[in-house]
Amino acid sequence: MPVAPSREVATALSRYCAYLVAFHPELLPDDIDGTEFLYKNTKKELKKEMGCFGYYVSQQGARCRKLMEIAARQQEEVEQAVEMMEPAGRQRQALETTTALRKGARLGKVLVEKYEAAADEDARARVWKLLADLWTEVVVYAAPADGELHVKAHKEALARGGDFITLLWALATHTGITRGPAAAMPVEFV
């Protein structure tokens, strides 16, 4: 059975964004140090969860099962914390104890459950369409960057032949598409 186009788009853009975070954070609009810090901590947490051997050689199904376990464990922890807390502190506590890996695992679990609960192929295709649209928006959001370091990084990337995000950056820059000033968001420190 052929792979749905939305699945191909979602998978390719997701992998591309992971590549950018891991190997070219200077091409992303966020703080380079913050991106690297978050990536390294997420990688460290994943190695801890999977074990060193599992991190490097596990198959996709094993990694997926492990992420589902992480999501289920986190859900249990949040439910226990909520039972013991005052209502005002619940949201703050949940945010403080949730890492990027856990958030991703939780989102993945929801999407897998939605996909598995789909009654037919059209419903499953809509899940992939949702993901394809999400990753498209992420890449389009990341393209316009006007910070001095980001501009320099994109110029250097163009000199090397360019990268997809750099081509989008050039297009956005020359058509006047910009992103407004970002609200200060704290980096998660694990």
C-alpha positions as CSV (number, residue, x, y, z in Angstrom):
1,M,0.0,0.0,0.0
2,P,1.5,3.4,-1.0
3,V,2.4,5.9,1.8
4,A,0.0,8.9,2.0
5,P,1.5,12.1,0.7
6,S,0.8,13.9,4.1
7,R,2.7,11.1,5.9
8,E,5.7,11.7,3.6
9,V,5.6,15.5,4.2
10,A,5.1,15.2,7.9
11,T,7.9,12.7,8.3
12,A,10.4,14.5,6.0
13,L,9.8,17.9,7.7
14,S,9.9,16.4,11.2
15,R,13.3,14.8,10.4
16,Y,14.5,18.0,8.7
17,C,13.7,20.0,11.8
18,A,15.5,17.5,14.0
19,Y,18.5,17.8,11.7
20,L,18.4,21.6,12.1
21,V,18.3,21.4,15.8
22,A,21.0,18.8,16.0
23,F,23.4,20.1,13.4
24,H,22.5,23.7,12.4
25,P,20.9,25.5,15.4
26,E,22.4,28.7,14.0
27,L,19.9,28.6,11.2
28,L,16.9,28.6,13.6
29,P,15.4,31.8,14.9
30,D,15.7,31.0,18.6
31,D,18.7,31.5,20.8
32,I,21.5,29.1,19.7
33,D,22.7,28.4,23.2
34,G,19.2,27.7,24.4
35,T,18.5,25.4,21.4
36,E,21.7,23.5,22.0
37,F,21.1,23.2,25.7
38,L,17.6,21.9,25.2
39,Y,18.8,19.4,22.5
40,K,21.6,18.1,24.7
41,N,19.4,17.7,27.7
42,T,16.7,15.9,25.7
43,K,19.3,13.6,24.2
44,K,20.7,12.9,27.6
45,E,17.3,12.2,29.1
46,L,16.5,9.9,26.1
47,K,19.7,7.9,26.6
48,K,18.9,7.6,30.3
49,E,15.4,6.3,29.5
50,M,16.4,4.0,26.7
51,G,19.8,2.9,28.0
52,C,22.9,3.5,25.9
53,F,22.5,0.4,23.8
54,G,18.8,1.0,23.2
55,Y,19.4,4.6,22.3
56,Y,21.8,3.7,19.5
57,V,20.5,0.4,18.2
58,S,16.9,0.0,19.0
59,Q,14.3,-0.4,16.3
60,Q,11.6,2.2,15.6
61,G,8.9,0.0,17.3
62,A,11.0,-0.3,20.5
63,R,11.6,3.5,20.6
64,C,8.0,4.2,20.1
65,R,6.9,1.8,22.9
66,K,9.4,3.4,25.2
67,L,8.1,6.9,24.4
68,M,4.5,5.6,25.1
69,E,5.8,4.3,28.5
70,I,7.3,7.7,29.3
71,A,4.0,9.4,28.4
72,A,2.0,7.0,30.5
73,R,4.4,7.4,33.4
74,Q,4.2,11.2,33.2
75,Q,0.4,11.1,33.1
76,E,0.4,9.1,36.3
77,E,2.8,11.5,37.9
78,V,0.8,14.5,37.0
79,E,-2.4,12.9,38.2
80,Q,-0.8,12.0,41.5
81,A,0.6,15.6,41.9
82,V,-2.8,17.1,41.0
83,E,-4.5,15.1,43.7
84,M,-2.1,16.4,46.4
85,M,-1.9,20.1,45.3
86,E,-3.9,23.2,45.7
87,P,-5.7,24.1,42.5
88,A,-3.7,27.3,42.0
89,G,-0.4,25.4,42.0
90,R,-1.4,22.5,39.6
91,Q,-0.5,24.2,36.3
92,R,2.8,25.6,37.6
93,Q,3.8,22.2,39.0
94,A,3.0,20.4,35.8
95,L,5.0,22.9,33.7
96,E,8.0,22.7,36.0
97,T,8.3,18.9,35.9
98,T,7.6,18.4,32.2
99,T,10.7,18.2,29.9
100,A,10.7,18.5,26.2
101,L,11.0,14.7,25.9
102,R,8.0,14.2,28.1
103,K,6.0,16.7,26.2
104,G,6.9,15.1,22.9
105,A,6.1,11.7,24.3
106,R,2.7,12.9,25.5
107,L,1.9,14.5,22.2
108,G,3.0,11.3,20.4
109,K,0.8,9.2,22.6
110,V,-2.2,11.3,21.9
111,L,-1.6,11.2,18.1
112,V,-1.0,7.4,18.1
113,E,-4.2,6.9,20.1
114,K,-6.1,9.2,17.7
115,Y,-4.6,7.3,14.7
116,E,-5.4,3.9,16.1
117,A,-9.0,5.0,17.1
118,A,-9.7,6.2,13.5
119,A,-12.5,4.3,12.0
120,D,-11.2,4.3,8.4
121,E,-8.3,5.3,6.2
122,D,-9.8,8.8,5.6
123,A,-9.7,9.5,9.4
124,R,-6.1,8.2,9.6
125,A,-5.2,10.4,6.6
126,R,-6.5,13.4,8.5
127,V,-4.1,12.7,11.4
128,W,-1.2,12.7,8.9
129,K,-2.6,15.8,7.3
130,L,-2.7,17.5,10.7
131,L,1.0,16.6,11.3
132,A,2.0,17.7,7.8
133,D,0.3,21.0,8.3
134,L,2.0,21.4,11.8
135,W,5.5,20.7,10.5
136,T,4.9,23.0,7.5
137,E,3.9,25.8,9.8
138,V,7.0,25.1,12.0
139,V,9.3,25.4,9.0
140,V,7.6,28.5,7.7
141,Y,7.8,30.1,11.2
142,A,11.5,29.3,11.5
143,A,12.4,30.7,8.1
144,P,12.4,34.5,8.6
145,A,15.2,35.4,11.0
146,D,16.7,38.9,11.2
147,G,19.1,38.7,14.1
148,E,22.7,39.5,13.1
149,L,24.0,36.0,14.0
150,H,21.2,34.3,12.1
151,V,21.6,36.5,9.0
152,K,25.4,35.7,9.0
153,A,24.7,32.0,9.4
154,H,22.2,32.0,6.5
155,K,24.7,34.0,4.3
156,E,27.3,31.4,5.0
157,A,24.9,28.6,4.3
158,L,24.1,30.2,0.9
159,A,27.7,30.4,0.1
160,R,27.9,26.6,0.7
161,G,25.0,26.0,-1.7
162,G,22.2,26.7,0.7
163,D,19.9,24.6,2.9
164,F,16.1,24.4,2.6
165,I,15.6,26.7,5.5
166,T,18.1,29.2,4.1
167,L,16.3,29.2,0.8
168,L,13.1,29.9,2.6
169,W,14.9,32.6,4.7
170,A,16.1,34.3,1.5
171,L,12.6,34.2,0.0
172,A,11.1,35.6,3.1
173,T,13.8,38.3,3.5
174,H,13.5,39.5,-0.1
175,T,9.7,39.6,0.0
176,G,9.6,41.5,3.2
177,I,8.2,38.7,5.3
178,T,9.3,39.1,8.9
179,R,8.4,37.7,12.3
180,G,7.5,40.2,15.0
181,P,9.5,40.4,18.2
182,A,9.3,37.2,20.1
183,A,7.9,37.1,23.6
184,A,10.5,36.1,26.1
185,M,10.0,32.4,26.8
186,P,12.1,30.6,29.5
187,V,14.2,27.8,28.4
188,E,13.5,24.5,30.2
189,F,16.4,23.6,32.5
190,V,16.3,19.9,33.2
